[in-house]
Amino acid sequence: MTFSNVNALDLLGKQVSFNYSLGDMTFANEGKVTSLVVNLSGCPEILIDNSCDFYALSDITDFQVAQ
């Protein structure tokens, strides 16, 4: 699934899984989307299970929404 197919607001409360790259390392993440930030730059970011890190949707790969 790509983000052109997803409205960021529709992700709130959904269980998701994805990979996030930071430099040369890739981290697998999963959890419930609890917060959404829409920046003036137009790049939304999500917070998973009230963790400390927001993830820019443009930097996420292998994104899945649990059905």
Backbone as a ProteinNet text record, in pm:
[ID]
protein_1_A
[PRIMARY]
MTFSNVNALDLLGKQVSFNYSLGDMTFANEGKVTSLVVNLSGCPEILIDNSCDFYALSDITDFQVAQ
[TERTIARY]
85.2	0	89.1	53.7	128.3	43.7	107.3	35.2	-49.4	-28.7	-118.1	-257.9	-267.4	-396.3	-459.7	-390.3	-435.4	-454.8	-568.5	-589.8	-530.2	-436.5	-366	-462.2	-570.7	-667.2	-732.6	-745.4	-805.2	-718.1	-591.8	-501.4	-520.8	-580.4	-598	-677.9	-622.4	-687.9	-667.2	-598.5	-576.1	-448.1	-449.3	-330.4	-249.8	-121.9	-38.4	96.2	163	301.2	376.1	505.2	585.2	733.1	816.3	960.9	997.4	1093.1	1139.7	1291.3	1347.9	1493.5	1551.1	1660.7	1735.2	1881.9	1929.2	2063.3	2069.8	2164.7	2181.4	2099.1	2029.5	1955.4	1806	1740	1595.5	1532.4	1425.6	1357.6	1214.7	1171.6	1032.5	952	835.1	748.2	606.6	532.8	390.6	321	194.4	115	-2.6	-73	-189.8	-148.3	-199.5	-172.2	-253.4	-182.4	-249.3	-247.1	-155.8	-148.5	-106.1	-146.6	-112.8	-76.6	34.6	77	82.9	20.2	28.7	107.3	228.2	316.7	281	325.3	304.4	369.8	473	539	450.6	344.2	252.3	289.5	390.9	434.5	380.1	272.8	217	310.9	300.9	377.6	281.7	311.7	226.8	305.5	232	286.2	220.9	299.2	250.1	245.8	128.9	112	176	161.9	213.4	362.4	438.7	584.1	641.5	770.6	835	866.5	854.4	899.4	783.7	783.2	690.5	760	683.9	737.6	675.7	760.2	712.2	661.8	540.2	483	567.4	637.6	721.4	845.1	882	1000.9	968.2	840.1	796.1	790	832.1	820.2	745.5	700.3	630.8	514.3	436.6	327	207	152.1	32.9	-64.5	-192.1	-298	-367.5	-377.7	-445.4	-593.7	-648.4	-789.8	-877.1
-117.5	0	122.8	220.1	345.5	454.8	562.9	668.3	753.3	740.9	811.3	750.1	625.8	557	575.2	641.2	647.6	792.5	822	950.6	938.5	1024	1014	1011.5	1086.7	1087.2	951.4	874.8	741.9	644.3	678.6	589.6	594.8	701.9	714.4	596.8	533.7	420.8	287.9	286.4	162.6	94.1	-38	-118.6	-125.2	-85.4	-80.2	-147	-182.6	-228.7	-167.9	-141.9	-78.7	-88	-57.8	-45.6	101.7	142	280	279.1	352	355.7	479.5	457.1	565.2	543	618	595.6	462.3	377.8	246.2	138.2	172.7	73.2	82.8	-33	-38.8	-103.9	-43.2	-92.7	-131	-247.5	-290.4	-232.3	-179.1	-119.8	-169.9	-180	-211	-156.8	-127.4	-76.9	3.7	64.1	144.9	289.6	353	493.8	575.6	646.7	722.5	873.1	920.6	1064.1	1085.8	1200.4	1239.1	1386.7	1419.6	1559.1	1588.9	1698.3	1743.6	1874.3	1869.9	1985.5	2080.9	2204.6	2301.3	2256.9	2173.6	2122.5	2021.7	1977.2	1882.9	1737.7	1710	1572.7	1525.9	1444.6	1397.8	1299.7	1298.8	1207.2	1137.7	1010.5	935	895.3	876.4	827.3	693.2	593.9	459.8	433.1	393.5	353.7	451.2	579.4	683.8	669.3	620.9	612.8	754.2	765.7	897.8	947.2	860.5	894.8	907.6	1018.2	1033.8	983.1	922.6	867.5	940.6	1001	1069	964.4	981.3	884.1	870.4	975	968.9	881.7	851.6	770.6	625.9	590.2	456.4	366.8	238.8	139.8	17.6	-66.4	-192.4	-167.7	-65.3	-25.4	-118.7	-161.9	-248.7	-199.2	-199.6	-171.9	-302.9	-339.8	-465	-452.5	-556.6	-555.8	-599.8
0	0	0	-79.4	-81.6	-19.4	19.6	87.4	-4.3	-133.7	-224.6	-217.7	-168.1	-155.7	-18.3	72.6	211.3	253.4	314.9	379.4	519.5	554.4	682.1	800.9	796.3	906.7	926	820.1	829.8	908.3	931.6	1004.5	1155.4	1206.7	1351.6	1406.8	1509.5	1573.9	1505.1	1391.1	1316.3	1363.3	1357.8	1385	1256.1	1261.5	1141.8	1167.6	1058.7	1065.9	947.9	967.3	863	898.2	800.8	820.9	811.7	895	897.7	891	797.9	780.7	847.2	917.5	980.5	944.2	847	796.2	724.1	764.6	703.7	773.3	879.9	956.8	927.3	926	905.8	1027.7	1077.6	1196.9	1162.8	1209.5	1193.2	1308.7	1278.3	1379.6	1360.5	1469.2	1460.8	1584	1569.3	1679	1629.5	1723.3	1691.8	1671.9	1566.4	1540.9	1641.2	1730.6	1835.7	1813.4	1727.8	1699.4	1555.3	1503.8	1367.1	1368.2	1303.5	1289.3	1140.4	1101	962.1	964.1	910.1	909.1	796	808.2	701	570.9	582.2	462	388.3	453.5	390.2	410.8	492.4	518.5	652.9	652.6	779.2	850.4	982.4	1065.8	1160.7	1194	1285.4	1409.4	1518.3	1644.5	1671.4	1709.8	1734	1883.7	1935.6	2076.9	2175.4	2150.9	2240.2	2268.6	2169.6	2184.7	2179.7	2176.4	2175	2035.6	1936.2	1801.7	1704.3	1631.1	1518.6	1393.1	1302.1	1178.3	1059.6	976.8	856.8	758.4	710	617.3	490.7	452.9	332.3	351.6	477.1	506.1	539.5	537.4	575.5	451.9	469.6	362.6	415.2	324.8	359.3	455.9	429.2	516.2	500.4	613.5	614.2	719.9	687	784.4	812.5	941.4	978.1	944.9	889	851.2	962.3
[MASK]
+++++++++++++++++++++++++++++++++++++++++++++++++++++++++++++++++++

